[in-house]
Amino acid sequence: MTHLELGQEYIPPNEAEAIATVLQINERILNKTEKPVVKRGEHSKGHGCIRGRLVVDAGVADNPKLQVGLFKDPGEAFSVCIRYSNFSVKDDARGDLRGMAIKVFDVPGEKVLEAEKDEHTQDFLLVDYPVFVVRNAKDYIDLFLEIERTKSRSPVGFFITGFNPFRWRWHELLIGLAYRLKTVPSLFEAQYWSMTPYRLGAEAVKLTLIPAPENRRGSFWRRLGPRSKDYLREGMRDHLGDRGAAFDLWVQFQTDADKMPIEDPTIRWTSPFHKVATLTIPPQTFESPEQVEFCENLSFTPWHSLVAHQPLGGINRTRKIVYEQISRIRNQLNGAEHQELSLAEFDSIYPLNSDQP
């Protein structure tokens, strides 16, 4: 039996052809008639963009493996933009994944994408479930073909493949059901995961954001009460009206390449977590027309990344090609040229509070 090596990608045969097919399907299902062309097929319902501050934890000094890339200097602080979203549903009371996309500003160092190697941002994309529902690019084809066929973001036929239950994707089906049953009382009370792996120097890691206990708000009975279709945005507004929130950022090393594979993000890793930073969110407002429009036009991708944090695995390799090409098509159809966001632009729309460092 061949054992896998830690931190190594294993590209399957014909992956390039599979990714090209995924791209073709995405181009077909992209709505090119709507103007402007829709920017997001996934995480399309945004709850709002807010500003925060990411501070590298002092404890990384005790572990050289953690002092890499963004986390190399204990105590260093970065301004960040955070976008919260639903994966697919418009009614917040329905089960769905919730996304937390983070753009870190003024990050020095060469980036992965050749066209953006001199940009100064680092993106982290996390959702409130630890594993992904698709194993590889080949399975992505079946998923998107079913989405195209049904015009639905609930592609039952991807999981239940014919009349023989032995051929069904049971593992993925259970993950998909967990997505559809998941609700959260507040965006600030959920834990978020990267799902897919990334480099941390020579190591492979997954990331998670754990909410501070102080983020919890509201009585037990209030939290069980009726919820509007926009209760997550309303909850953000109420919470940030008079106090802030915080999360701890942790990384999880790949310690067993067979049991914690890079190429299958449907498998949950089981190794210990190590804290690398603290994310704080100050009280603020985020719903002015200018802020809402600005937030809707933002672009996030795991490939806005330092080389030290390069995305790993087949799902991320697929994202790289698809995100780049679809973004290019959208920009052409919208008559816009993508430029990565600067901190000065962000500050002009989301100004610092006078008491925020």
Phi, psi and omega in degrees: 000131180276127178263141179283157179259145180298138174075007185255138172273146178233097185280120182288157176301145175068016178296321181301318178295321178296317179296320178299322178292317176303317179298316180299317180295316179298323178294323180293320185273355176293128180283102183267353183271332180288139180236126355291157179300133183306133185275336185226122171277335178238152182054045186281334177269104177272139176268342179145156173252140181223165179257155178207186182220124180254122182242125180294133185289141179297334183292344179295340179296338181273355182222099183303333180295337180274337185277071185224141173057236182299334188257018187285337184243105178304135178088349180292141184242142180230141169284143180223154170250133181240130174245124175260145184202163165267150178292312185218332188275154177264340179261113184299336183285347178274153179294141182185168169280148174243133183256148175227099181260132185238128174247117181264133185259159176055048178262112180284161177113156182289137181265166185290313185288128183300320182289345183231028187295339181255010177288168187237031179237157174225123180258143169233125180247120182228154175227169188270041173209143191281342184229158181270164186262352182237137185278320191201179183296323179300316178290331176301324179301310180298320179298310184287330173297321178290322176298318179295318183293317186266347185054040184223148174269013174238072188280080184302324182294342175292325183271316183260092189262083178092196187266350182267109182298338179289346178259357180289154176272078185295316181301311180292326179299317179295323176294314180299321177295320178299321176302311188287343179263354189275125170231160179227145178288333183201146177295337180272357180253354182275151169266142184239146181231155176282342184067303182262160184272162181217161174285148163228084190069237180275351183266163171251135182221160162246159184240154173214148174247121182252124183290147175289147178303330182291347178291337183293134184213143177100149180288164179302314183289324178295324182289339178266357185287180180301148181235134178280170180290347179238029187293336180289317175295317179299321178294321175299315181299313181295317183296311185280358176292331183222000177199169183260191179216168181208152175223151170257134178262125182237152173241154183232115183283144169287116182247350178215107187292337179279317182274341179233071188288149174282325188272002178226092183283004173278353181262127180278132177281153188236010182280166181294158176260150179230127182286135179238341183194165174238133178251121177245143181237115183280163170303142184188169170249153187212015189242018175293154179306322180294319180292320180297314179296317179300315181296319183294334183268358181289150178242130176234139174206144177297346180272359163282083196210146166296152175303325181294342180240029184304134175299147183235155173094163185297323179295319177291324177295323177294315179303320183303309182292314184293314181300315183297313184289316180295321177299319180296317180296314180299316180298319179296314181292329180271357181066035183234150176249124182289131170228133182294143186293140174258159178297323180298319177296317180296315180299329182290335181260326180238078186293150175295143168290151184298334182261008180265133180291000000 
